[in-house]
Amino acid sequence: MKPEFYIARRFAFKKRSTSKPTFIVLVAVTGIAVGTAALILTLSIVNGFARSVEDKLISFSAHLQIRYPDEQLFQERRSDLARIVTSANIAEASPFLEKSFVLRSRNKDLDKTWSSKPVRIKGIGEEQQNSFLKKFLIEGNIARSDSGKEISLYAGKTLAENLDLKVGQKVMLVGLEHDSSGQKLVAGDKNIVDLLSSLDLEIGVIRGIYNTGLQEGFDDFVVIANLQELQQRFNPMMISGYDANVHHLDQLQNTVKKVIDALGFPFYGFTVFERYANLFEWLKLQKNITPLLIVTITIVAVFNIISTLLVLIIEKTREIGMLSALGLEPGKISRIFMAQAFLISLSGIAAGNILALSLSLFELRFHLITLPEKSYFIKNVPLLINAADYATVSFAVLALTLLFAFIPARIAASLTPGTALGS
């Protein structure tokens, strides 16, 4: 052990006077530990929140969608699907059909009055439907397509609460076709016969209720159905587009371009990040606040170590004078206090890492902190334990502490033996 480190350890962690400098060191270590833990927990919460919402959005939708312009329907072709899945980054792809309706349900508790709400019914393949419902179904069961008289529907929890929907309840679906008759109807020159003929009227039955936690624009609007059932009743062999998932999200934008180039006109594609750009911008705003928090907490930790070293210099003035009188060079005295700052900072960082990890594991296990799901899309505070965050914060705190510890270290080195011993 070098003499500088030995003396620094004795100065920092050994009781050498009645004023108890070790208590001051304990306060400094505690301050650095709390600051380090706060930084790590901030990053864990922000990154965990962003990851949770992104995972929900991606699990609800696909990584990318491929459509015709103006949401036109087109014929499903195996050749198109083959061109999509042959792209190296595409993990899976499947067709879907979307149709807009007004969903009407009868409220048996209020004199059999009717409640209505606009919905978007999305028909997906049986495999995709089962995968989705296994994650989010909270009531009912996964029904196989039986081509019965009613369409099997899975409504979101928010929609079910708004319309008082129950599993097994029959509902009416009312929709206007997007054809010439519908446009003429809007123009107002059609009679009652044309009005009825331009309506899509079907009966559906609620087979289950799902809950993704994405309430506005998702659980209150999107109804899941079987693709074949929807095609048989409305648009045989027609689809709205293809959903596709990728292996590597960081290559998503390039993958969309390659797929569209392979399919050609009139196909176009967009990613989940483009489709829900407002939500992802909101998440980005949350992340943008993080550097400000990090700088603020780090400044507190830096001033903490500077004040601690200055107090220790005052406490150890006579010892510094004795070391100088014995021939210890000013540079080595400076290194003693730099080493002292290093040891105090290292102890605080280690304690902060342990504290942050312990609190994170405790919260992940017991979920003591809850959030309003309607506002944040999640019920509990999400924490993402990332080794890179721990390492980054630890290195940053250590580097800044040593950088600003140079000031009091130089003050200690500048003391002359006469001044130090005479104090």
C-alpha positions, -999 to +999 in steps of 0.1 A: +000+000+000+014+034-010+020+058+019-006+083+005-033+057+006-024+045+040-024+080+055-056+088+036-073+058+051-062+067+086-074+103+081-108+092+067-118+062+088-099+063+120-108+084+150-079+106+156-093+136+176-120+145+200-139+163+172-146+129+156-138+135+119-150+100+112-186+112+118-180+139+091-168+112+068-199+091+076-221+120+067-202+124+034-205+087+025-242+088+033-247+118+011-230+102-018-248+070-013-282+087-012-273+107-043-260+077-062-291+056-053-314+085-063-297+087-097-299+050-103-335+048-093-344+078-115-329+060-145-345+027-136-379+042-133-377+064-165-363+035-186-387+010-170-417+032-177-407+038-213-400+000-218-434-009-202-454+014-224-434+005-255-440-032-249-477-026-244-480-006-276-460-031-296-479-061-281-512-044-290-501-035-325-474-049-348-439-035-353-450-024-388-481-023-409-484-025-447-515-010-464-530+005-495-535+043-496-566+058-479-571+025-460-585+008-492-592-029-489-574-052-513-573-089-521-551-111-499-524-128-519-499-154-508-473-139-531-474-106-512-471-124-479-442-144-492-423-112-503-428-098-468-416-128-448-385-133-471-370-101-457-342-111-433-354-090-404-391-101-405-400-126-378-436-131-387-464-115-408-501-120-410-531-103-428-558-083-409-591-067-417-604-036-400-640-022-401-656+007-383-690+002-366-713+016-341-716-010-314-751-010-297-759-029-265-791-031-246-789-022-209-812-046-191-810-027-158-823+006-172-856-002-188-838-020-217-824+012-231-797+011-257-761+023-254-739+031-284-703+037-291-681+039-322-656+010-324-630-004-347-633-042-352-600-058-361-601-092-376-569-112-371-558-148-378-566-174-352-530-179-342-525-141-336-558-139-318-549-167-294-515-152-287-530-118-280-558-132-257-534-154-237-516-122-226-546-099-220-578-118-216-594-112-181-629-126-186-644-152-209-624-178-229-608-182-262-635-194-286-627-212-318-643-199-350-675-218-356-690-197-383-722-194-363-749-167-367-731-142-345-696-128-348-674-137-318-661-104-303-635-096-277-640-061-262-616-040-242-622-035-205-629+002-208-654-003-236-671-030-216-674-007-186-687+021-207-714+000-223-719-025-194-709-054-216-709-089-202-695-122-215-721-140-235-741-108-242-753-101-278-747-067-294-757-051-326-731-038-351-741-009-373-718+004-400-718+025-432-701+010-462-674+031-478-688+029-513-707+052-537-741+045-520-726+056-487-712+088-502-746+096-518-763+090-485-741+116-469-750+140-497-786+136-485-804+125-517-813+089-506-846+076-493-851+052-464-846+021-486-812+034-496-804+042-460-811+007-448-793-009-478-762+012-471-759-001-435-739-031-424-761-047-398-748-077-379-752-094-345-722-101-324-717-119-291-691-109-265-669-139-260-645-122-236-630-090-223-593-081-225-573-055-207-540-041-220-540-010-197-539+013-228-573+028-222-577+057-246-579+047-282-572+011-274-593-007-248-621+017-253-622+015-291-607-017-306-627-049-307-609-081-316-626-106-340-616-136-361-604-126-396-623-154-414-656-146-397-652-109-406-643-118-442-672-142-447-698-116-436-685-085-452-655-087-476-646-122-488-609-126-495-603-089-488-580-074-462-569-040-448-532-049-447-505-070-432-491-069-397-454-078-393-430-081-364-392-079-367-362-095-350-343-063-344-362-031-336-332-009-343-334-019-380-372-014-382-371+017-405-348+001-430-369-031-429-400-011-438-383+004-468-370-029-481-404-046-477-422-018-496-396-018-523-402-056-527-440-052-528-440-021-551-468+004-558-494+010-543-483-005-510-469+018-483-458+010-447-453+026-414-438+016-380-455+014-346-434+044-336-449+065-365-484+053-358-483+062-322-459+091-325-477+113-299-472+086-272-436+080-281-429+117-281-444+119-246-421+091-235-391+109-251-401+140-231-399+119-199-364+108-208-353+144-216-359+154-180-335+128-168-303+147-175-315+177-155-322+154-125-288+138-129-269+171-130-288+184-100-282+154-078-245+152-090-239+188-080-252+181-046-228+151-043-199+172-055-204+200-030-209+174-004-174+159-010-158+194-013-172+206+021-162+173+037-126+175+026-124+212+036-136+202+071-111+174+072-083+198+062-093+221+091-094+191+115-060+178+102-041+211+099-015+202+125-010+167+110-005+183+076+021+206+092+039+177+108+040+158+075+054+188+057+080+193+085+090+157+081+098+164+044+066+152+027+063+170-006+032+192-014+023+170-043+021+139-020+000+158+005-023+167-024-025+130-034-033+121+002-065+141+001-073+130-035-070+094-022-092+103+007-118+117-017-115+085-037-120+062-007-150+083+006-165+084-029-160+047-035-176+038-002-206+060-009-210+047-045-209+011-033-235+018-006-256+037-031-256+008-056-266-017-028-294+006-016-307+012-052-307-025-060-323-035-027-351-009-031-356-020-068-359-057-059-382-049-030-406-028-052-406-054-080-414-081-055-442-063-035-454-035-058-460-010-029-462+021-052-493+022-074-502+045-103-535+055-118-537+033-149-559+056-169-532+083-168-500+062-170-511+030-187-496+009-159-506+000-124-473-001-106-440+018-108-419+000-134-383-005-126-357-016-152-326-030-135-298-023-160-262-030-152-252-002-177-271+024-157-254+013-125-220+015-141-226+048-158-238+065-126-210+051-105-183+062-130-199+097-134-201+103-096-166+090-090-151+111-119-169+143-108-160+138-072-123+134-080-124+163-104-138+188-078-118+172-049-087+187-066-096+222-051-094+212-014-065+189-021-045+219-035-055+240-004-040+213+018-008+211-002-003+249+000-002+249+038+033+257+051+047+239+082+048+271+102+013+281+094-001+246+100+017+239+133+010+274+146-027+271+142 
